């Protein structure tokens, strides 16, 4: 699932992906194209991290621009 956040014409995104074996990846792409990848052995830890990032962006004035995908 990919979440996009927007502020003053800039966009950042977070992509959360399930991997085989119950692992997850969280890819964060900044407005300037810089990407960071975090890997988790626990999907709930990955979800908590994504929610923490979302809260931080919202507090700083970013708004949810949309999301793509589903978590099955």
Secondary structure, 3 states (H helix, E strand, C coil): CEEEEEECCEEEEEEEEEEHHHEEEEEEECCCCCEEEEEECCHHHHHHHHHHHHHHHHHCCCEEEEEECCCC
